[in-house]
Amino acid sequence: MSKPKIKVIDLRYREPGCTSHPAVLLNNFLKNLTESEALIRVSTEDIPIKVLEVFVDRYGFRISAKKEELGYVEVLISKA
């Protein structure tokens, strides 16, 4: 049996306007997430890792893996 596909959201590139701010997009993504796992890529300048942890925790997820690259972080989240 194959592993279920993980939902991915890449917030490293910003569109103009406040409704497309990575924090707003992340909040909407987490609010509507029905899968038990997801991969999030975000610029640490837009959303610091501590803030990302708060967002994830608010919706009942936890960070199960974290990879920091130059200027951005990639986290795997799963249901707590």
Residue pairs with C-beta under 8 A, 6 or more apart in sequence:
4 35
4 37
6 35
6 37
6 38
6 39
6 76
7 33
7 35
7 37
7 38
7 39
8 38
8 39
8 40
8 41
9 25
9 26
9 29
9 38
9 39
9 40
9 41
10 41
11 22
11 25
11 26
11 40
11 41
11 42
11 43
11 46
11 47
12 41
12 42
12 43
12 72
14 20
14 21
14 22
14 43
14 46
18 24
21 46
22 42
22 43
22 46
22 47
23 46
23 47
23 51
23 55
26 40
26 42
26 47
26 52
26 55
27 55
29 38
29 40
30 55
30 56
30 58
30 59
30 61
31 59
33 59
33 61
36 78
36 79
37 64
37 76
37 77
37 78
37 79
38 61
38 76
38 77
39 74
39 75
39 76
39 77
40 52
40 56
40 74
40 75
40 77
41 72
41 73
41 74
42 52
42 72
42 73
43 71
43 72
44 68
44 71
44 72
44 73
45 71
47 55
49 66
49 68
49 73
52 63
52 73
52 75
53 63
56 62
56 63
56 75
56 77
57 80
60 79
60 80
61 77
61 78
61 79
61 80
62 77
62 78
62 79
62 80
63 75
63 76
63 77
64 76
64 77
64 78
65 75
65 76
66 73
66 74
66 75
66 76
67 73
67 74
67 75
68 74
